[in-house]
């Protein structure tokens, strides 16, 4: 229902980042002259509204963060020129109203109901109750809620007369300026979207808290109006909740629990971040278009969008003729008439351009017919159209805006280290250069743009002692630094906290743990590095897969054995990681059953365990004898994968207790042709050097087995055999080829057996021709028996 004249509280339900709603809010404040303007937003910012209303260049956002031992939360509340919340703050202040944010702080547990902990405060609740909007889209014959919204609200207002700051308005009895009854339509729309649905627990808590602010404002307004601007989904509930009996004192603002860290800062934002097509889950897509609509109205916005897209396509070398634009303009106008729009909407213009410019068959729906990110593989013209709609605007904070200590600390540190805008080449054996490297890596793990490492050691065993960093775009750097300030006031502290968060997020998913381990070492974060290593040592024993454990083990062992740069060689905690990983490898490998083919990640894990047994036995709880016994059990377990059984034989060989040659020969001879290569791959992976040392008896056994294989079996097993022998470097493969020539009494170069100068495509065609001839001979019974 619409407010009536006797009503002291006026609730305006809006869609976030809607120009139409922004205009309505401005006109309402102008007409109503309220005592209080209450806005959906973080109440912990109420003491800092002067900071928020400095002369920033929008878009900006309120960035909120929270961290305790069990939970990390971050949230953004973006504001652009046409955001109804921003209009409410600005116009409320300009007309003498007391302005207040009335929603819970972003760290509050009410927001944890959302699946994404990097949530946005203005993630529309209506998206979670999509059934009603889907019915509306069906009723009006549109494909997306954005097209529905534009047709109902954004292009229905009268055009602004020249020289005015907004469309001509009519004042209804309730005191709200309503161009064409937009407030009534908004009420009906949001009432239908909300319907009888129960809000989720988080929204219920938020709505009760907002209602307490409305109740207090009504009590303190002394009969003057109170304007409440919230997301439209909350409006129907607030109409009822604020009238309930309850305290009329101003609500207190919740504070973070003891021991927790939380706060809010302003950050620059950009239209790209604000765009639904890049993942933003609230409000309107294509902010560049809506900025133009806000400034000049729907007619000029439609024409401007057509011009902007054409200019962008031409700049990218995509031909767009004048005839194409005339056709697109005509299609857009015709679509607007067919769809009952008084002026072309954004979707009308985009559909018109797509119809005029794209002649190819599209394998996916046009992105503006749905909500969400742009799909990979979208048509190039569509990609450029979406980018043109997004706009290039980037926010800028006023120089007097308070910033977290980390921003100042990083600026001072980089200046002190002499890091500017030029490429940086560092000698990691130099203490001064290592300090610079650590600072740049700390910025990297925090996601701060500006420098990219293009060369340097890949892991702890990589014998590379120089790094090269190239400067990159610093766009978004200030915002990233402000957001990283949630992790700490100093760069090393913030980096270590960020690494600890990554470690907790990884849990027992060890895929990222190896990279995390090396990142920790590269950052050189001191005592906190020890804490991370201790945590990693505890977690590696719970990892459920061999491959990731092997990655962690390889990285840790390489650093423990070879590091001469980062100061972690022979480190006690690193040794604990190695010990736990080796124990986990053997625990997992004995339980591996079934499967086919070669699992290289699994073999690399066993190779890392072998290296630890050979080069760091003093660290391990697994002895060489117990490893040999485990390998014996695996090698005899017919349920184990073939590559693992071969690896077990190789492990015994590498540890100095090889199987009897006759037993190895029997194992090879009994292996099916399709798994022979897998068995050999495991053997060669673990004992490549042992196989090629001394006599060549194993090569002889393999040669004898392969030589008598039927052709079909040989072709079946050939890919796996080639894969197995790929473990040998070229020189060792040449030695094997020499042995094969010697066994056959042939003279010649073994090297020629390992390479061919023929075109591989020619060889493939020759093989296909031979197969066709063979089939033809067989059909006529002319083939010579083999």
N, C-alpha and C positions, 0 to 999 in steps of 0.2 A: 504494500500500500504506500501511497505518497504521504509525506508529512502534512499535517493540518496546521492551521494558523495558531491554535492554542498549544501546539506541541513545542516544548522548550528545547527538546533534543532532536536534531535533524541528522539522520544516519544516511550517508551517501555510500552506497556500494559501488566500487569502481573495478575496472580491470587495470592491472598494473601496466604502466607504460602505454596507456591509451590516450592519444591526443584529444579525442572526444570527451573522455572523462576528465582530462586536465582542464579543458575549457569550462566544463560544467562546474568543477570545483572553484575555479576563479570567479565565475559569475555568481555562484552561490555566496561566496565570501563577500563579494562586492555588494550584493543585495541584502544579505542577512545581517552583516556586521556583528558576528558572534562574539561573545565574551571569551570563549575557549574554542580552539581548533585542536581536536584530538586526532592523531594520525597513527595508523598501524606502522610500527617501527620499534626499534630496541629502546626500552625505557631507560637503560643505563646511559644513553646519550643525552638525556634531558639537561644535564648540567653543562653540556658542551654544544648546545644549539648555536651559540655565537660562532663557534669554530666551524660548524657545518654550514653556516650562512655567510661565511667569508666569500670573497669574490672569486670562487673557483671557476675554472672552465669545465663545464660538464661534458661527458658523464663522469661521475665519481661514484664511489660506493663506501658504505660503512662496512669495514672488515672486522669481524668479531672472531675471537679465538678462545679456546678453553682446553686445558690439559690437566689431568690428574693421573693417578697410577693406573686407572682402568679405562679411561676414555679420553679421546682426543676429538675435538669438534671445531670446525671452522665454518664460517658463514659469511655471505655477502648480501648487502641490501643496496642494490644499484639505484641510482637516481640520474635521470637525464632531464633535459629542458622540459619535456612534455609529460613527465611522470606525475600523476595526480598527487602523490605524496609530496613531491618537491613543490608543486604549485601550492598545496595546502600550507606548507611551512613558510614559503616566501610570501604569499599573499596574506596569510594570517598575521604574520609579523607586520607587514606593510599597513594593515588595517587595524592595528592596535589590539589584536587578540592575544591571549596567552596561548602559546603553542606547546603541545606536549606529545611525545611519543608514548604509546600506551600498551605496547606488546612486551612480552617477556624478553629478557636478554637472549641472544642467540645461543649461548652456551647451555641454557636451561634444558633439563632432561625432556621437556615437552617436545623439543625438536629432534630428539633421538629416535622418534618413531619413523623418521624418514630413512629410506634405505641408503641414501647417499650421505655419508658424513660430511662431504664437501657441499652441503646443501645451500640453496639460495632461499633466503627468507621469503621472497615473493614467488616461490614455486607454486603456481596456481592450484588451489585445492580443487577447482573444477576438473582439473586433469585427472584427479583420482576418482571422480564420479562422472565418468565420461558417458554413461548410458543416456542421460538426459540430453547432452549436447549432440550425441549421435542421432537421437530421434529428431532434434531440431534440424540437423543437417539434412536428414532424409526429407523432412517436411518442406524445407525451402529449396531442395534440390541442389545443395552445394556439397563439396567434397571434404572440407576441413572446417574446423571451428574458427580458424582465422578468416576464411572467406565468409563464413556466417556472420562473424562479428563486424567485418567491414561493411557488409551489406545492410546490417541492422543499425549501425551506429556511426561509423566513421565518415561515410559519404552522404549522410542524410541531413546534416546541418546546412543551413543556408550559407552561401558564400559571404565572406566579410566585405562590407562596403569599404572602399578605399579610404585609408586614413584611420581606420578603427583598429583596435587591438584584438578583436574577437568578433565572432558572428553576432548579428543582431539577436537580442534575446527578448523573450516575453516573460513577464513575471506572473506566476500562477499564485493562487491564494496562499499556498504554503510558504511563500517567500523565496522559492528556488527559481532561478532563471532557467527556463526550459526552452531550448530551441526545438520546436516540433515535438514536445513531450518526451525528450530523451530520458529524463529522470524516471518517468512512469515505465518506459520500456526497459530501462535498466532494472528497476524493481521487479518487473515481471520476469525478466530473463534470469536474474539471480535466484528468485524464489523457485523457478522451475528447475534450475540446475541443482539447488540444494534439496528441494523437495522435502520428503519426510526422512531423508537419509540421516543416520547418526554420524556425527563427526568422529574421527578416530580419537583415541584418548589424548594425544598431544594437542589436537585442535580444540578439544573440549576445555582443557586446562587453559589454553591461551584465550579462548573466548570468555571464560569466566573472569580471567584477570583483566582483559580489556573492558568488560562490563563494569568492573569495580571502578575503573577510571571514569567511565561515563557517569556512573552514579554519583561519584564525588564531584565531578564538574557541574552536573545539574544542581547539586546542593549548594555549590559556591558561586553560581552564576548570577544569583539575585534576580532571577526572572528573565535575564537576557538569554538569547539563544546559545546553544552549544552545537557545534558542527563536528561530526565524527566521520572521518574518511578511512575506510578499510576496504580490503578486498571484498568483492561482492559476495563471495561464498560465505563470509562471516556475518554479513548484514542481517539475514533473517534471524539468526540465533541471537544476535545482540539486541534486536528489537524487543525480545522477550526477557533476556537475561538482565538487562540493566534496570528493569522495573521491579525486579524481585527485592524483597526486604534484605537489607545488608548495611554494613557500615558506610557512612558517607564521608569518612576521612580519606585523604589522598593515600592511595596504596603505597606501600614501601617497595623499593626496587630490590629484588633478590640479589644477594651477593654470592660469589663463588664460595664453596665450602672451604674450610680451613685446609691448607696444604695444596689447594688447587691454584692454578694460574689462569687468569682470564682477563679479557679486556677488549677494547675496540679502538680502531684507528680508521681515519679516512684514507682511501687509496684512489689513485687515478684509475679510471675504467676506460673501456673503449667500446665503440659500436660493435666491433667483432665479438667481444665477449658478451655483449648484450643480445646477440642474434640467436634465435632459436635454431638456426641451421648449423651453428657451431656448438650446440649442446646446451645452451641456456634454456632452462625448463620453465620459464615464466614469461608472462606478458606477450608482447608482440614480436614476430620475426621482422626482418628487414628494417632495422632502426633508421637507416639512412632515408628510406622512403617516408617513414612516419615523421622524421624531423622536418622534411620538406612539407609534408601535409600540415604539420603544426604551424609552420611559419607562413605558408601561402595558401592553404586550403586544398581540397581534393582535386580540383580541376588542374591547378598548376602542378600539383604533385604528380598526377598521371602523366602530364606532358614532360615534366622534368625527368621522370623515371625513364620514359622512352628515350629521351635525349642522352641521359647518363649511360644507359646500357649500350646505345649505339656507339658512343664515344669510346667506351671501354672495349667493345668488341673490335672496333677499328684499330685501337692502340695495340691490341693483341694480334693483329694481322688477320682477323676474321672478317671477310668482306661483308659489308652491309650497304646496299645501294639505297638511293633515295626512293626507288620503287618499292623496295622491301619495307622501308619505314612507312610509306603511304599505305601499303597493304596492312601492316601491323596496326597502324592507327585506325584504319577502317574496321579491322577485325575486333579491336578492343571496344570501339564504340558500338558495333553491332552486338557483341556479347553483353555489354552493359544493358542495352535495350532488352535483349532476350531474357536477361536475368532480373529485370525489374529494378535496376540500379539507377538512381537519378544522375550519377556521374560514374566514370570508370573507376573501379576499385583497383587495388594493387594486382589482384589475381586476374582481372580483366585485361590489364596491360600485359602481364606476363604470358597469359594464354594467347593473346594476339601476337606477341613477338614470337612465341614458340611456333605458332601456326605459320607465320610468314618466313621464319628463318631456318627452321629445322625440317628437312625433307627426308631424313633417315628414319627408319623404324626404331623406336625406342623400346628397350627391353625392360624398362622399369617405369613406374608412374612418375610424373613430374613432381619434383620435391614439394612444391607449394600446395599439393593436394593432400599432404599429410603433415604431421608434426614430427620433429626430430631432426637429427643431423643429416647432412647431405651424404648420400651413398657414394662409396668408392665406385669408380667406373661410370659416373654420370657423364652425359654428353658435354663436350667442351663449351658449347654455347650456353647450356643450362648453368654450368659452373660459373661462367662469367656473368650471367644474368643475376645469379644469387649474390655474387660478390658486389655487383653494382648496387643492388638493393640494400646491402649491408651498410655501405658507407665507410669512410675512412676516419671518422672523428675519434680523437683520443683526448681524454680528460687531462687536466693539469691542476694541481693543488695550488692554492694561494701560498705565497712565500711564508706567511705567518702561521701556517698550519703546523701544529705540533707533530713531530715524527718520533717513532720509537728509537731508543738509543742505538740499535744496530745500524740504522741508516748512517748516522754520523760516524760510528766506529769503522764501518767499511770504507767510507769516503776517506777518512784520515789514514787508515791502514794502507790503502792502495796508493795514496800520495806518498806515504813514508817509504813504501817499497819501490816507488818509481814506476808503477804500472800505469800506463796511459792508454792511448788509442793505437799504439803500434804493435806489430807482431812481437811475440816474446819467445826467445829461445833460451832454455835453461839447462845448465849443467847440474845434474842431480847430485854429483859428488861434491858440489860446492855448498857449504852451509847456507850462504846467503840465497843462492838460487833455490835450494830445497825449501827454504822458508816461503819464498814467493810461490813455488809450486803448491805447497800445502794450502796457502790462502786461496789460490785459484781453484783448487779441488774443493775446498770448503764452499766456495761460491757455487761451484758446479752441482754439488749434492743438494744444495738449497734451491736449485733451479733458477739462479739469478742469471739473466741474459747478459751478454757482453763479450765473453771469450769462449772459444771452443778449442779443445785440445785436438790437434790433428796428427800428432806423433808422440810416442812415448812408450814406456814398458807396458805390455799387455797383462802381465801377471808377475808374481814375485820371482819367478825363475827366468824371466825374459832378460837377456844380457844387454839391455838398452839403458844408457845412462844420460840421455838427453830427452827433453820434452820441447815440443813446439806448440804454441798457442796462437790462434789467429783471432783478431778482434771481429766481433759481429755486431748485429743490430742491438742497440740498447733500448729499443722500444719496450716499454713495460718494465724496465729495470727498477724504477722507483717503487712501483706497486709491488713487485716481487720482493724487494728488500723490506718494505713495510710489513708484508705478510710474513716474511721469514722472521721478523722481529718477534713473532709469537713464540719462537723457539728459544730466544735468549737475547741478552744485551750485547754479547760478544760473538764474534764470528766463529771462533772455535767451539764455544758453548752451543751456539745455534746449530752448527753442523753436527755435533755429536748427538744432540737431542733428535735431530732429523734422522740420523742413522739409526738411533735407538728405536724410533717409531717405525722405520722400515723393517727393522729386525722383528719387532713385535707383530707387525702386519704379516710378515712372512710365515711366522709360526713354524710348523713342521714342513711347510712347502719350501724345500731347500733349493729350488731352482734359482732364486735370486741371492741365495746366501753366499755363494762363492764371490760374486761381484761385490756384494756388500762387504765381505771380508777385505777385499783388496781396496775398496773405497775407503774403508776405515783406516787402513795403513797409509794410503795416499794422503788422507787428510791430516794424519799425525796429530790426533786430538788428545794426546797426553794421557792422563789418568783415566779419562772417560773411554779411551780406546781399550784399556784393561777391562772396564765394565762390560763393554760390548763383546770382547773376546770371551769373557767368562760366561755371558749369556749364550753366545754362539756355541760354546763347548757343551752347555747343558742341552741346547735344542737339537744339536746334530744327532744325538742319540735317539731322537724320536722321529727322524725323517723316514717316510715309508717307502722311498724308491732308491734303487742303487745308483742310478745316473746322477741325480743331484748330490748325493753323498760323495760320489767320486769327484765331482767338481770342487766341492768344499775341501776335500782331502788333498787334491792336487794343488790347489791354491795355497793352503796352509803349509803343506810340506815344502813346496817350492820356496816360500818365504822363510820358513824355519831353517832350511838348508843353505840357501844361497844369498839371502838378502845381505847386502853390504851398504845399502843406501838409507833405508827407512828406519833402521835401528831395531828390527824385530827378529833378527837371526838368533836362533837358540832361545827365543822367548819362552818362558815357562807356560804362559797361558796359551800361546800358539801351539806348544807341544801338547797341551791338554786337548785342544781341538783335534790335532792329528790322532791322538790316542783314541778319542771317542769315535772319530770317523772310521778308523780301521776296525774297531770292534763292531760298529754298525754294519760295515761292508760284509764281514763274515757272517754276521747274524742273518742278514738279508739274503746272501747268496745261497746259503744252504736251504732256504725256503722257497727258492725259485723253481717252479715246475711248469712244464708245458711251454707252448709258444714255438715259433719257427723263425728262421732267418737269423741274422747277426744283429745283436743289439750292441752297437758300438759304445753307447754310454755305459752299459753294464761292464763291458770289457775294460773301458778306461778306469772304472772304479777299481777293478781287480788289479790293474796295472799300477795304480796309485798305492794300493795296499801292499803290493809286492815291493815297490820302491821304499815304502816306509819300513818294511821288515828288513830290507837290505841295508838301508842307510840311517835309520833312526830307531834301532831296536830298543834302545834304552828308554824311549818314550812310552812303549806299548805295553798294554796288559796282555795282548795276544802274542804268544811266543812263536818262534819259528817252527817248533815241533807241533804245536797245536794247529798252526796254519797248514802244515803238511798233512796232518791227520784230516783236517776239514777238506782239503783238496782231494784226498783219497776217497772220502765218502762221496763227494760231488762227482768225481770221475766215474764212480761205479753206479751212480743213481740214474737208471734209464729214464726216469721221469724228468730229469733235468734237461734243459735245452741243449742242443748239440754244441753250440758255441761255448757254453759254460762248461760242458764236460771236457772239451778240448783245452779250454783255459785252465781247468784244474790240473790237467796233465802238464801243461806248460808252467804252471806255478810251482809244482813239485820240481820240475827240471830247473827252474830259475833259482830255487832255494837250495839246490845242491843234492836233491834226492830224486833223480829221474826214475821213471818206470823202467822195467826191463825192456830192452828193445823189442823182444819178441811179443811182449804184452801190448806195446804200442802198435806194433804191426797188426796184431789181431784186432785191436780196437779200430784201426783204420779200415781193415778189410771187412769188418762187420758193419761199418757205417753205410746206410743206404746212399745211393748216388746223389740224391737230392739234398742230403745233409752233410756229405763228405766235406764240401767246401766250408760249411759253417763250423764243423769240428776243427778243421785246419785253421780257420780264421782265429778261433779262440786260442789254439796252440801257438800260432805265430805271434799273436798279440802279446802273449806273456813270455815267450821264450824264443823270440826271433834270433837273437845273437847265438843262443845255445844250438839252435837248429843248424846254423851255417858254420859253426865251429867244429873242428875235428873232421871225422869221416862224414860222408854224405848218406849214411844208411837210411835216414828218414826220407830224404829225397828219392832214394832208390825205391823204397816201399811205395811212396805215392805214385811214382812213375809206373811201377808194375801194376798197381790197381787201376790207374787211369787208362793204361794201354789196352786193357782187356775189356773195358766198358763197352757195351753195345752203343751204337751211334746215338740212338734216342736218349739213352741214359746219360751219355756224355754231354749231349746238348742241354739236357735238363740241368745237369750239375755244373755246366761251364760258368755261368754268371757268378755262382758262389765261389768256385775255384779262383776265378780272376780276382774276385774281391779279397780272398784270403791272401793271395800272393802280392796284393797291393801293399801289404804291411812291410814288404822288403823294399829298401831304397834301390835305386837303379844299379849300383855296383854289386849288391848282393844278388839281385835278380840275374845279373850277367854271370855270376859264378854258378848259379843253379843251371843256367842255360849251357854253360861249358860242361857241367857234369852230365847233362842229358846228351850232348853231342858225343862225349867220351863213351857213354854207355852204348851208344849205337855205332861206335867206330867211325864216326863222321869227322871230317875236317872242315874248318870254316870259322867264320867270325860268329861268336855267340851274340855279339851286339846286334847283328842283323836280325836275329830271331826276335828281338825285343821291340823292333820298330819296323814300320813299313812306309814306303814312300808313295804307295798307291792312295788314290782318293778313297776315303771311307765310303762315300756314296757309290762309287764305282764297284767296290767290293760287295756292298749290299745288293746292288743290282745283279752282279754276277751270281751271288748266292741265290737270289730269287729265280734267276734264269735256270740254274742247276735244279732247283726244286721243281720247277715247271716241267723241265725235260724228264726228270725222274718220274713224276706223276704220269706223264704221257706214255713213257715206256711201260710203266706198270699197267696202265689201262689196256695196252695191246700185248701184254705178256712178253715183252721184248727185253726186259731188264735182265742183266746177267746176275745169277744168284751170287750172294756174298758168302 
